[in-house]
Amino acid sequence: MNKYSKISTRFNILAIALITASFLMLADTLGYFSGIHKIWPIFPALLGTGFILIFMNKGKVEIPMMGIGVFLVLISTFFFYLNYTAWINLKTLWPLFIGFIGIAFGVSSLYTRLNVFKYISLGLVSLSISFLLIFSISYNFWPISITLLGISLLLVGIYEKKYVKK
């Protein structure tokens, strides 16, 4: 089996999964099934998987494809969680979106020699964790987030002086 046959087969599987999911969703909307509407996050998950497959098939050089794919899979997982718990949880869990972007940068950093991806990843995941902790204690502590922003800007300045000018 040549390289293009493998790519075609993978995308055919993805296409069939999307078509099947859409028919199931339509049947739920028309009243033939119930509860299938909760699986809608499968669409961004499949799209994210497609981006990851594109990244893998292009020789691991299209790094943004990996980042976008990882982000879509992560938010799909989060949306599944919210579908089966309560969407009101988004009120306190919104910092996870920042963390998901950081994780996407982290996974992408595994395929490049640019250290900036690792620093962005670490900064965003740290910011996400900080926001989760700050806002879970009390909304009155929101000014701490400005302090964290200032500290991160100082760290960027230190990084720039140390590595960029050399």
C-alpha angles and dihedrals in degrees: 000000000000127000095262093051090056091050092048092049093050093049091046090056090049091048092050091049091052093048092048092048092049092052090049090050091049091050089051092050091050091050101252092117134019130217097022090109087076092068095064091112086074088081097064088039091056091045090051090049088052091054090050090050090051089051092050093045095049092062096265093285101113095078096172088061090060093047094049091046094051091047092051093049091049096049090046090055090048092049090051088054091050092047091056098040118028132299089223085077087074086076090073102022098056092107088070088078088063089048092050090055088050092050090049089054089047094053090045090051089064089069100047138055092223108113091198089080090058092049093048089048094050092046095049095045090048091049091050093051091046092051091048091052096042097048094041090059098044139323087230089077094064093114087070087072089062089052090052090050090053092049091049091050090052089051091051089052091051091049091049093051093046103043113011100056093051 
